Amino acid sequence: MEERVIERSGQWVSAVGLGTWQLGADWGDVDDREAQSVLEAAAESGVTFFDTADVYGDGRSEQTIAGFLRSRQDLHVLVATKMGRRVEQVPENYVLDNFREWNDRSRRNLGVDCIDLVQLHCPPTSVYSSDAVFDALDTLVEDGRVGAYGVSVETCAEALTAIRRPNVASVQIILNPFRMKPLLEVLPAAREAGVGIIARVPLASGLLSGRYTKDTVFPENDHRTFNLHGESFDRGETFSGVDYATGVEAAAEFAALAPEGYTPAQLALRWIIQQPGVTTVIPGARSPEQARANAAAAKLPPLSEDTLTAIRDLYDRRIKDQVEGRW
């Protein structure tokens, strides 16, 4: 698979990575054997970037990745985790002592002395403007606890603030055919600064797979049930913030745009991959088949200008007004 470099850190990652929220919690139940099979299928398909977080299953996702990599020491996988969401979301919690404590826990979970990439996990907006926060992150690097650091953001404004920080290696942001605002300023700014862009929620919580209808019922322990209106965390993390009924209708239109040989999910991933400035995209997977199909998107031919124009038209007609003003 094609690999791309995060210029500020010099780290190389596959164009399609693997998001592992599903292997921890909040997407229904995935047992340990299934989780290991997903990781194996992704790695065998050329994926060299796993993204996790200390809050995914309260550490289960990190521990699952650690167990897999112990069994496959022949693999070279860059592992990124996130920190900060296990405590009350107030700026006062984003201090060096807490960073060290959180980092210690993640290093234990992952079974490493130094974590490749650590990201602040969608902290309060004011955190991005705090010199002390980024001084503390620099200290983690100087101490050899982390190889590099980045941020995961909710809004384009947060992303632009973070990109101006000289040692931020990466910005993780929601980007997909139903969330196009990052194309306007964030991706160009990241390219200019050498900051990696990690595109998350690439399938709009599964909407863009074309598998759901207005009658689909998700499990109670699935965030697509309990966070539908932002009850537990930012609404934009669920269906990219798009009203579900509107999203289902728009997703049906989107699926009809898939060229021969593409699934709707692969169409969405291919669209992301070829946006200038994207370093990697991190779809999740609940089965080995999904992991392999997601990785295969990297090898599909680039989308034509006609297809790109049709996707943009769909976004402008059906989605833009719902999401651009908020994120």
TORVOMI-489875 format. One record per residue: z, x, y of N, C-alpha, C in turn; residue number from 1. Coordinates in pm, whole numbers. Layout:
// residues N
<site <Z,X,Y>,<Z,X,Y>,<Z,X,Y>,NUM> ...
//
This chain:
// residues 327
<site <0,83,-119>,<0,0,0>,<0,88,125>,1> <site <-64,37,230>,<-61,107,358>,<82,128,404>,2> <site <111,248,457>,<241,274,517>,<222,303,665>,3> <site <322,264,744>,<318,281,889>,<445,350,933>,4> <site <436,422,1044>,<550,502,1088>,<625,434,1202>,5> <site <756,441,1196>,<840,408,1312>,<846,535,1395>,6> <site <775,539,1503>,<753,665,1573>,<883,731,1621>,7> <site <974,654,1674>,<1096,714,1730>,<1184,779,1625>,8> <site <1178,730,1502>,<1263,787,1397>,<1185,872,1298>,9> <site <1052,861,1301>,<970,935,1206>,<978,880,1065>,10> <site <1025,758,1048>,<1040,697,916>,<917,615,881>,11> <site <872,626,756>,<754,553,710>,<797,435,625>,12> <site <728,323,646>,<758,201,572>,<628,132,532>,13> <site <633,56,426>,<515,-19,382>,<484,-131,480>,14> <site <356,-164,493>,<313,-269,587>,<376,-403,552>,15> <site <397,-428,424>,<474,-544,378>,<602,-492,315>,16> <site <716,-532,371>,<844,-498,313>,<900,-617,238>,17> <site <1029,-614,213>,<1096,-723,144>,<1222,-760,219>,18> <site <1232,-885,262>,<1355,-937,318>,<1443,-987,205>,19> <site <1572,-956,209>,<1658,-988,94>,<1770,-1085,126>,20> <site <1753,-1163,231>,<1850,-1270,259>,<1860,-1361,137>,21> <site <1745,-1396,78>,<1744,-1486,-36>,<1826,-1434,-154>,22> <site <1838,-1302,-166>,<1909,-1245,-279>,<2060,-1243,-257>,23> <site <2104,-1283,-139>,<2246,-1287,-109>,<2301,-1428,-106>,24> <site <2243,-1512,-18>,<2297,-1646,-1>,<2207,-1726,90>,25> <site <2240,-1855,105>,<2182,-1944,207>,<2041,-1992,177>,26> <site <1991,-1968,54>,<1859,-2017,14>,<1868,-2085,-123>,27> <site <1981,-2147,-154>,<2000,-2195,-289>,<2051,-2080,-376>,28> <site <2049,-2100,-506>,<2106,-2002,-598>,<1999,-1911,-657>,29> <site <2025,-1781,-654>,<1942,-1681,-721>,<2037,-1594,-803>,30> <site <2020,-1592,-936>,<2114,-1514,-1017>,<2076,-1366,-1014>,31> <site <2167,-1284,-1065>,<2149,-1139,-1056>,<2023,-1092,-1128>,32> <site <1993,-1150,-1241>,<1874,-1108,-1315>,<1748,-1139,-1236>,33> <site <1743,-1257,-1177>,<1627,-1292,-1094>,<1614,-1197,-975>,34> <site <1728,-1167,-913>,<1726,-1077,-797>,<1671,-941,-835>,35> <site <1716,-886,-947>,<1666,-756,-992>,<1517,-763,-1021>,36> <site <1470,-874,-1075>,<1327,-889,-1106>,<1243,-893,-979>,37> <site <1298,-955,-874>,<1228,-959,-745>,<1214,-819,-687>,38> <site <1322,-743,-688>,<1319,-606,-636>,<1222,-520,-715>,39> <site <1222,-535,-847>,<1131,-458,-932>,<986,-492,-901>,40> <site <956,-622,-889>,<818,-663,-862>,<771,-612,-727>,41> <site <859,-617,-627>,<821,-567,-494>,<793,-417,-500>,42> <site <883,-341,-562>,<865,-196,-568>,<739,-159,-644>,43> <site <713,-227,-755>,<594,-197,-834>,<466,-235,-760>,44> <site <479,-321,-658>,<363,-362,-577>,<342,-273,-455>,45> <site <424,-169,-442>,<406,-75,-332>,<498,-95,-214>,46> <site <595,-185,-224>,<688,-208,-114>,<787,-92,-109>,47> <site <801,-32,9>,<893,82,26>,<996,55,136>,48> <site <1014,-72,172>,<1111,-107,277>,<1184,-233,237>,49> <site <1316,-221,217>,<1402,-336,188>,<1491,-359,310>,50> <site <1497,-484,356>,<1582,-521,470>,<1693,-612,419>,51> <site <1816,-578,454>,<1930,-658,412>,<2028,-671,529>,52> <site <2150,-718,501>,<2255,-731,603>,<2389,-744,534>,53> <site <2493,-700,603>,<2626,-707,542>,<2674,-849,522>,54> <site <2616,-943,593>,<2658,-1082,584>,<2582,-1160,477>,55> <site <2475,-1106,421>,<2398,-1178,319>,<2479,-1183,190>,56> <site <2537,-1299,164>,<2623,-1312,48>,<2749,-1230,62>,57> <site <2791,-1201,186>,<2911,-1121,215>,<2905,-986,143>,58> <site <2787,-926,141>,<2769,-795,79>,<2693,-799,-52>,59> <site <2671,-917,-108>,<2604,-926,-239>,<2463,-867,-233>,60> <site <2390,-897,-126>,<2253,-845,-116>,<2252,-692,-114>,61> <site <2341,-632,-34>,<2350,-487,-30>,<2382,-430,-168>,62> <site <2478,-490,-236>,<2519,-442,-367>,<2408,-457,-470>,63> <site <2330,-564,-459>,<2218,-586,-550>,<2113,-478,-533>,64> <site <2082,-445,-409>,<1987,-338,-382>,<2038,-205,-436>,65> <site <2166,-177,-415>,<2225,-52,-464>,<2212,-41,-615>,66> <site <2241,-149,-685>,<2231,-147,-831>,<2089,-121,-878>,67> <site <1995,-184,-810>,<1854,-164,-847>,<1812,-20,-824>,68> <site <1843,35,-708>,<1798,171,-677>,<1868,275,-764>,69> <site <1990,248,-808>,<2054,339,-902>,<1977,347,-1034>,70> <site <1918,234,-1071>,<1844,229,-1197>,<1701,281,-1182>,71> <site <1657,298,-1058>,<1519,344,-1033>,<1521,459,-933>,72> <site <1580,570,-975>,<1592,684,-885>,<1458,755,-860>,73> <site <1353,711,-928>,<1220,764,-903>,<1156,705,-779>,74> <site <1214,598,-727>,<1155,529,-613>,<1202,588,-481>,75> <site <1116,580,-383>,<1151,620,-246>,<1141,495,-159>,76> <site <1256,433,-136>,<1263,308,-59>,<1353,329,61>,77> <site <1305,293,180>,<1388,297,299>,<1465,165,305>,78> <site <1595,173,313>,<1680,55,316>,<1738,39,456>,79> <site <1717,-78,513>,<1775,-112,644>,<1876,-223,623>,80> <site <1993,-208,685>,<2089,-317,683>,<2121,-357,826>,81> <site <2202,-459,840>,<2240,-510,972>,<2390,-530,974>,82> <site <2447,-527,1094>,<2592,-542,1106>,<2626,-623,1231>,83> <site <2742,-688,1226>,<2794,-756,1344>,<2818,-905,1331>,84> <site <2764,-968,1225>,<2776,-1113,1215>,<2895,-1159,1131>,85> <site <2978,-1068,1088>,<3093,-1106,1006>,<3217,-1132,1092>,86> <site <3202,-1121,1224>,<3315,-1141,1315>,<3274,-1240,1423>,87> <site <3372,-1282,1502>,<3343,-1371,1614>,<3241,-1306,1706>,88> <site <3143,-1386,1750>,<3033,-1333,1830>,<3070,-1327,1978>,89> <site <3149,-1225,2010>,<3186,-1196,2148>,<3157,-1049,2173>,90> <site <3113,-1012,2293>,<3077,-873,2321>,<3190,-774,2293>,91> <site <3315,-818,2307>,<3428,-728,2289>,<3438,-673,2147>,92> <site <3372,-737,2051>,<3377,-689,1913>,<3276,-577,1885>,93> <site <3187,-552,1978>,<3083,-452,1956>,<3127,-317,2014>,94> <site <3219,-253,1939>,<3280,-127,1983>,<3276,-28,1867>,95> <site <3295,100,1899>,<3277,207,1800>,<3368,190,1679>,96> <site <3495,156,1699>,<3585,142,1584>,<3535,37,1486>,97> <site <3488,-75,1540>,<3433,-178,1451>,<3304,-131,1385>,98> <site <3219,-63,1462>,<3095,-12,1403>,<3126,78,1284>,99> <site <3225,164,1298>,<3260,254,1188>,<3312,175,1068>,100> <site <3394,75,1095>,<3447,-7,986>,<3335,-81,914>,101> <site <3246,-143,990>,<3134,-216,930>,<3042,-121,854>,102> <site <3019,-5,913>,<2932,94,849>,<2993,146,720>,103> <site <3124,168,719>,<3191,213,597>,<3169,112,485>,104> <site <3185,-14,517>,<3170,-119,416>,<3028,-123,362>,105> <site <2929,-115,451>,<2790,-119,405>,<2754,5,324>,106> <site <2807,121,364>,<2778,242,286>,<2837,231,146>,107> <site <2956,170,136>,<3014,148,3>,<2928,52,-78>,108> <site <2888,-57,-14>,<2805,-156,-84>,<2674,-96,-132>,109> <site <2614,-11,-49>,<2483,47,-80>,<2495,175,-162>,110> <site <2616,228,-173>,<2636,348,-253>,<2573,472,-194>,111> <site <2575,483,-60>,<2515,600,7>,<2611,654,112>,112> <site <2590,780,147>,<2667,841,255>,<2605,812,391>,113> <site <2472,801,393>,<2399,777,518>,<2300,664,496>,114> <site <2307,561,580>,<2214,448,570>,<2091,479,654>,115> <site <1973,455,598>,<1848,492,664>,<1835,430,803>,116> <site <1859,301,811>,<1841,229,938>,<1945,119,946>,117> <site <2022,117,1053>,<2122,13,1077>,<2084,-62,1203>,118> <site <2090,-196,1196>,<2050,-279,1308>,<2165,-370,1352>,119> <site <2184,-383,1482>,<2274,-487,1531>,<2212,-622,1496>,120> <site <2295,-712,1445>,<2244,-835,1387>,<2252,-952,1486>,121> <site <2155,-957,1575>,<2146,-1066,1673>,<2278,-1086,1747>,122> <site <2325,-982,1817>,<2453,-992,1889>,<2439,-1077,2014>,123> <site <2550,-1104,2084>,<2543,-1174,2212>,<2449,-1100,2308>,124> <site <2381,-1174,2392>,<2277,-1116,2477>,<2328,-1001,2563>,125> <site <2449,-1012,2612>,<2500,-907,2701>,<2516,-773,2631>,126> <site <2524,-771,2500>,<2541,-647,2425>,<2423,-552,2449>,127> <site <2304,-608,2464>,<2185,-524,2482>,<2187,-446,2613>,128> <site <2270,-488,2706>,<2278,-422,2837>,<2400,-331,2850>,129> <site <2471,-309,2741>,<2595,-230,2746>,<2568,-84,2710>,130> <site <2590,6,2804>,<2576,148,2775>,<2673,192,2665>,131> <site <2794,139,2666>,<2895,179,2568>,<2852,146,2426>,132> <site <2785,33,2409>,<2738,-6,2276>,<2640,97,2221>,133> <site <2546,138,2304>,<2444,231,2256>,<2497,373,2246>,134> <site <2597,408,2327>,<2667,535,2307>,<2735,537,2171>,135> <site <2795,423,2134>,<2862,414,2004>,<2761,426,1889>,136> <site <2645,365,1903>,<2542,376,1801>,<2491,519,1791>,137> <site <2477,586,1905>,<2439,728,1903>,<2541,810,1826>,138> <site <2669,775,1841>,<2775,846,1769>,<2760,830,1618>,139> <site <2722,712,1572>,<2702,692,1428>,<2594,785,1375>,140> <site <2488,803,1454>,<2382,895,1414>,<2433,1039,1414>,141> <site <2504,1076,1521>,<2556,1213,1531>,<2654,1245,1418>,142> <site <2727,1144,1373>,<2823,1163,1265>,<2757,1166,1127>,143> <site <2627,1141,1121>,<2556,1142,993>,<2576,1017,911>,144> <site <2628,912,973>,<2649,787,901>,<2521,706,886>,145> <site <2431,716,984>,<2305,643,982>,<2193,738,1024>,146> <site <2075,713,968>,<1961,795,1005>,<1902,755,1139>,147> <site <1902,626,1166>,<1849,573,1291>,<1906,433,1309>,148> <site <1891,380,1432>,<1940,244,1454>,<1837,161,1531>,149> <site <1852,30,1512>,<1767,-65,1582>,<1845,-191,1610>,150> <site <1773,-295,1649>,<1835,-423,1680>,<1753,-535,1620>,151> <site <1820,-641,1588>,<1755,-766,1550>,<1785,-864,1661>,152> <site <1682,-931,1712>,<1697,-1013,1833>,<1653,-1156,1807>,153> <site <1699,-1243,1894>,<1654,-1382,1891>,<1542,-1408,1993>,154> <site <1547,-1341,2107>,<1453,-1374,2215>,<1369,-1254,2254>,155> <site <1256,-1284,2316>,<1170,-1178,2367>,<1238,-1099,2478>,156> <site <1317,-1165,2560>,<1387,-1095,2667>,<1484,-993,2609>,157> <site <1555,-1028,2503>,<1645,-932,2438>,<1566,-814,2383>,158> <site <1453,-842,2324>,<1370,-734,2269>,<1327,-637,2377>,159> <site <1283,-687,2491>,<1236,-600,2598>,<1350,-515,2654>,160> <site <1469,-572,2661>,<1586,-494,2705>,<1615,-382,2607>,161> <site <1609,-412,2479>,<1639,-311,2377>,<1535,-200,2375>,162> <site <1409,-235,2392>,<1303,-135,2388>,<1321,-30,2496>,163> <site <1383,-68,2606>,<1404,28,2715>,<1514,130,2683>,164> <site <1592,105,2578>,<1694,200,2536>,<1626,316,2463>,165> <site <1648,441,2504>,<1568,553,2453>,<1583,583,2305>,166> <site <1694,545,2244>,<1716,580,2103>,<1706,462,2007>,167> <site <1663,347,2057>,<1639,233,1968>,<1510,259,1891>,168> <site <1522,269,1759>,<1405,301,1677>,<1322,178,1644>,169> <site <1387,63,1631>,<1315,-56,1585>,<1373,-183,1646>,170> <site <1287,-282,1654>,<1326,-416,1696>,<1278,-514,1591>,171> <site <1370,-591,1539>,<1335,-695,1443>,<1332,-828,1517>,172> <site <1220,-899,1503>,<1201,-1021,1581>,<1121,-1122,1499>,173> <site <1146,-1250,1524>,<1068,-1354,1456>,<926,-1353,1512>,174> <site <831,-1337,1422>,<689,-1336,1458>,<611,-1396,1343>,175> <site <536,-1499,1372>,<448,-1562,1273>,<351,-1655,1347>,176> <site <258,-1718,1279>,<162,-1804,1348>,<224,-1925,1419>,177> <site <354,-1950,1396>,<424,-2054,1469>,<519,-1996,1575>,178> <site <520,-1863,1591>,<602,-1797,1694>,<522,-1679,1751>,179> <site <435,-1708,1846>,<342,-1608,1897>,<385,-1541,2028>,180> <site <492,-1587,2089>,<530,-1531,2219>,<548,-1379,2218>,181> <site <599,-1317,2110>,<613,-1170,2112>,<482,-1095,2134>,182> <site <370,-1159,2110>,<242,-1092,2132>,<218,-1061,2279>,183> <site <279,-1139,2368>,<247,-1127,2510>,<300,-998,2571>,184> <site <429,-969,2552>,<490,-852,2614>,<561,-760,2517>,185> <site <626,-818,2415>,<711,-736,2327>,<630,-635,2247>,186> <site <524,-679,2180>,<447,-585,2099>,<381,-477,2183>,187> <site <320,-511,2299>,<265,-403,2382>,<371,-303,2430>,188> <site <489,-353,2468>,<595,-263,2514>,<643,-174,2401>,189> <site <655,-228,2281>,<699,-149,2166>,<598,-40,2132>,190> <site <471,-74,2137>,<366,27,2109>,<373,140,2210>,191> <site <390,106,2335>,<396,207,2441>,<516,299,2422>,192> <site <628,244,2376>,<752,320,2364>,<768,388,2229>,193> <site <684,355,2133>,<699,411,1999>,<808,345,1917>,194> <site <842,221,1953>,<945,145,1882>,<881,64,1769>,195> <site <939,70,1651>,<887,-8,1540>,<917,-156,1557>,196> <site <824,-239,1514>,<844,-384,1514>,<851,-431,1369>,197> <site <965,-492,1336>,<988,-551,1205>,<978,-702,1222>,198> <site <874,-761,1166>,<850,-905,1184>,<924,-984,1077>,199> <site <1018,-1067,1121>,<1096,-1146,1026>,<1060,-1293,1036>,200> <site <1111,-1372,940>,<1081,-1516,928>,<929,-1536,932>,201> <site <854,-1456,855>,<708,-1460,868>,<643,-1587,818>,202> <site <712,-1660,733>,<655,-1784,680>,<725,-1907,737>,203> <site <798,-1888,848>,<868,-1999,913>,<954,-2074,812>,204> <site <1037,-1997,739>,<1127,-2052,636>,<1053,-2128,528>,205> <site <932,-2085,499>,<853,-2146,393>,<753,-2248,440>,206> <site <764,-2294,563>,<668,-2393,612>,<524,-2345,595>,207> <site <498,-2220,629>,<362,-2170,629>,<308,-2144,489>,208> <site <392,-2162,388>,<341,-2154,251>,<263,-2279,214>,209> <site <282,-2387,291>,<212,-2512,264>,<267,-2589,146>,210> <site <386,-2553,99>,<441,-2616,-22>,<531,-2735,6>,211> <site <564,-2759,132>,<664,-2861,162>,<601,-2985,225>,212> <site <665,-3098,202>,<625,-3225,262>,<744,-3280,340>,213> <site <720,-3390,410>,<829,-3453,486>,<939,-3504,394>,214> <site <908,-3520,265>,<1006,-3572,170>,<1080,-3462,93>,215> <site <1048,-3336,119>,<1114,-3226,49>,<1264,-3225,81>,216> <site <1347,-3209,-21>,<1491,-3201,-3>,<1536,-3061,-45>,217> <site <1605,-2992,43>,<1655,-2858,14>,<1800,-2865,-32>,218> <site <1847,-2769,-111>,<1986,-2771,-159>,<2085,-2768,-43>,219> <site <2206,-2815,-70>,<2309,-2817,33>,<2345,-2677,81>,220> <site <2336,-2577,-6>,<2371,-2440,32>,<2249,-2360,82>,221> <site <2147,-2432,124>,<2025,-2373,180>,<2028,-2394,331>,222> <site <2003,-2288,408>,<2012,-2302,554>,<1913,-2403,609>,223> <site <1809,-2436,531>,<1712,-2536,574>,<1770,-2677,567>,224> <site <1890,-2688,512>,<1968,-2811,519>,<2080,-2798,621>,225> <site <2164,-2693,606>,<2286,-2689,688>,<2265,-2630,827>,226> <site <2148,-2571,854>,<2125,-2517,989>,<2001,-2579,1053>,227> <site <1965,-2697,1010>,<1840,-2758,1056>,<1835,-2771,1208>,228> <site <1950,-2796,1269>,<1955,-2812,1415>,<2038,-2703,1481>,229> <site <2056,-2590,1411>,<2131,-2480,1469>,<2281,-2495,1455>,230> <site <2327,-2565,1352>,<2470,-2589,1337>,<2548,-2461,1304>,231> <site <2486,-2366,1233>,<2559,-2249,1185>,<2519,-2119,1253>,232> <site <2395,-2108,1297>,<2347,-1992,1371>,<2225,-2036,1449>,233> <site <2158,-1943,1512>,<2049,-1982,1602>,<1945,-2069,1530>,234> <site <1910,-2179,1593>,<1815,-2273,1532>,<1681,-2206,1501>,235> <site <1645,-2105,1579>,<1516,-2040,1559>,<1503,-1970,1426>,236> <site <1615,-1943,1358>,<1610,-1877,1228>,<1566,-1973,1117>,237> <site <1570,-2102,1144>,<1532,-2204,1046>,<1404,-2273,1091>,238> <site <1299,-2259,1011>,<1166,-2312,1043>,<1116,-2261,1178>,239> <site <1161,-2141,1219>,<1121,-2079,1346>,<1154,-2165,1467>,240> <site <1244,-2262,1449>,<1281,-2350,1560>,<1189,-2469,1577>,241> <site <1090,-2482,1490>,<994,-2592,1500>,<1053,-2718,1435>,242> <site <1037,-2831,1500>,<1077,-2958,1440>,<1012,-2971,1303>,243> <site <1091,-3008,1202>,<1041,-3005,1065>,<920,-3094,1044>,244> <site <924,-3216,1094>,<811,-3307,1073>,<683,-3251,1136>,245> <site <696,-3201,1258>,<581,-3139,1324>,<533,-3018,1245>,246> <site <630,-2938,1196>,<595,-2818,1122>,<519,-2847,994>,247> <site <557,-2951,922>,<488,-2987,799>,<343,-3025,828>,248> <site <324,-3104,932>,<187,-3145,968>,<103,-3025,1012>,249> <site <162,-2940,1095>,<89,-2823,1142>,<61,-2726,1027>,250> <site <154,-2716,934>,<135,-2627,819>,<19,-2673,731>,251> <site <0,-2802,721>,<-115,-2853,644>,<-246,-2812,711>,252> <site <-250,-2820,844>,<-368,-2773,917>,<-388,-2623,897>,253> <site <-277,-2550,902>,<-284,-2406,885>,<-339,-2369,748>,254> <site <-291,-2436,644>,<-336,-2405,508>,<-486,-2424,493>,255> <site <-540,-2521,565>,<-684,-2547,556>,<-768,-2434,617>,256> <site <-705,-2345,692>,<-776,-2234,755>,<-785,-2111,666>,257> <site <-719,-2115,550>,<-715,-1997,463>,<-853,-1966,406>,258> <site <-903,-1844,426>,<-1031,-1806,366>,<-1022,-1807,213>,259> <site <-1134,-1805,149>,<-1137,-1801,4>,<-1063,-1676,-45>,260> <site <-977,-1695,-143>,<-902,-1584,-199>,<-767,-1561,-137>,261> <site <-734,-1638,-31>,<-604,-1627,35>,<-522,-1752,4>,262> <site <-394,-1734,-23>,<-302,-1848,-21>,<-260,-1870,125>,263> <site <-204,-1986,158>,<-155,-2005,295>,<-52,-1900,335>,264> <site <38,-1864,243>,<138,-1762,275>,<73,-1628,304>,265> <site <-27,-1592,226>,<-97,-1466,249>,<-174,-1469,381>,266> <site <-225,-1585,418>,<-291,-1598,548>,<-192,-1566,660>,267> <site <-72,-1620,651>,<30,-1594,754>,<67,-1446,758>,268> <site <87,-1387,641>,<126,-1245,636>,<13,-1155,687>,269> <site <-110,-1187,648>,<-224,-1106,693>,<-239,-1116,845>,270> <site <-214,-1235,901>,<-221,-1253,1046>,<-119,-1161,1114>,271> <site <1,-1153,1060>,<105,-1068,1119>,<69,-921,1106>,272> <site <27,-880,987>,<-2,-740,960>,<-103,-683,1059>,273> <site <-201,-765,1097>,<-308,-709,1180>,<-283,-726,1331>,274> <site <-163,-770,1369>,<-131,-773,1511>,<-95,-632,1558>,275> <site <-163,-581,1660>,<-133,-446,1708>,<13,-431,1749>,276> <site <79,-331,1695>,<219,-306,1726>,<314,-343,1615>,277> <site <270,-421,1517>,<357,-456,1404>,<367,-337,1310>,278> <site <489,-300,1274>,<511,-191,1179>,<519,-244,1037>,279> <site <601,-345,1016>,<616,-405,884>,<656,-550,898>,280> <site <627,-627,795>,<666,-768,790>,<752,-786,666>,281> <site <857,-867,676>,<956,-871,568>,<974,-1012,510>,282> <site <874,-1062,438>,<894,-1190,371>,<999,-1178,262>,283> <site <1072,-1285,241>,<1163,-1290,128>,<1089,-1341,5>,284> <site <1154,-1334,-108>,<1095,-1385,-232>,<1207,-1428,-325>,285> <site <1185,-1537,-394>,<1284,-1587,-490>,<1237,-1563,-634>,286> <site <1116,-1512,-650>,<1064,-1487,-784>,<975,-1363,-781>,287> <site <957,-1297,-895>,<866,-1182,-898>,<724,-1219,-856>,288> <site <681,-1339,-893>,<546,-1381,-856>,<528,-1389,-705>,289> <site <629,-1442,-636>,<623,-1447,-490>,<621,-1307,-431>,290> <site <703,-1218,-484>,<708,-1081,-432>,<573,-1012,-447>,291> <site <510,-1029,-562>,<379,-966,-584>,<273,-1027,-494>,292> <site <274,-1158,-478>,<174,-1225,-394>,<191,-1184,-248>,293> <site <315,-1172,-203>,<339,-1129,-64>,<286,-988,-42>,294> <site <315,-898,-134>,<269,-760,-120>,<116,-752,-121>,295> <site <53,-839,-197>,<-93,-836,-208>,<-162,-869,-76>,296> <site <-90,-934,15>,<-150,-968,145>,<-194,-844,221>,297> <site <-128,-731,195>,<-161,-608,266>,<-298,-556,228>,298> <site <-348,-596,112>,<-476,-545,63>,<-591,-641,87>,299> <site <-563,-757,144>,<-669,-853,172>,<-750,-809,294>,300> <site <-876,-850,303>,<-958,-813,419>,<-900,-869,548>,301> <site <-919,-799,659>,<-873,-853,788>,<-935,-990,816>,302> <site <-860,-1071,887>,<-908,-1204,922>,<-1018,-1194,1027>,303> <site <-1113,-1287,1019>,<-1224,-1289,1114>,<-1178,-1340,1249>,304> <site <-1257,-1312,1351>,<-1226,-1361,1485>,<-1224,-1514,1488>,305> <site <-1312,-1577,1410>,<-1312,-1724,1405>,<-1181,-1778,1350>,306> <site <-1131,-1714,1244>,<-1004,-1758,1186>,<-889,-1734,1282>,307> <site <-887,-1618,1345>,<-782,-1588,1442>,<-783,-1689,1557>,308> <site <-901,-1724,1603>,<-913,-1821,1713>,<-862,-1958,1669>,309> <site <-894,-1998,1547>,<-850,-2128,1497>,<-698,-2133,1482>,310> <site <-638,-2022,1439>,<-491,-2017,1428>,<-427,-2027,1565>,311> <site <-485,-1957,1661>,<-432,-1963,1798>,<-444,-2104,1855>,312> <site <-553,-2170,1830>,<-574,-2307,1879>,<-470,-2401,1819>,313> <site <-443,-2386,1690>,<-343,-2470,1625>,<-206,-2449,1689>,314> <site <-170,-2324,1712>,<-42,-2293,1777>,<-34,-2356,1915>,315> <site <-139,-2339,1994>,<-138,-2392,2130>,<-126,-2545,2131>,316> <site <-190,-2611,2037>,<-191,-2758,2035>,<-61,-2816,1981>,317> <site <-6,-2756,1875>,<100,-2821,1801>,<238,-2757,1817>,318> <site <245,-2628,1848>,<372,-2556,1836>,<423,-2498,1967>,319> <site <336,-2445,2048>,<374,-2364,2164>,<479,-2429,2251>,320> <site <462,-2554,2284>,<554,-2621,2376>,<696,-2632,2318>,321> <site <708,-2630,2185>,<841,-2642,2124>,<920,-2513,2127>,322> <site <852,-2399,2127>,<924,-2274,2102>,<921,-2171,2216>,323> <site <816,-2169,2296>,<804,-2057,2389>,<908,-2060,2500>,324> <site <951,-2176,2543>,<1048,-2181,2650>,<1187,-2137,2609>,325> <site <1217,-2141,2480>,<1353,-2112,2434>,<1369,-1968,2383>,326> <site <1266,-1915,2319>,<1280,-1782,2258>,<1184,-1679,2318>,327> 
//
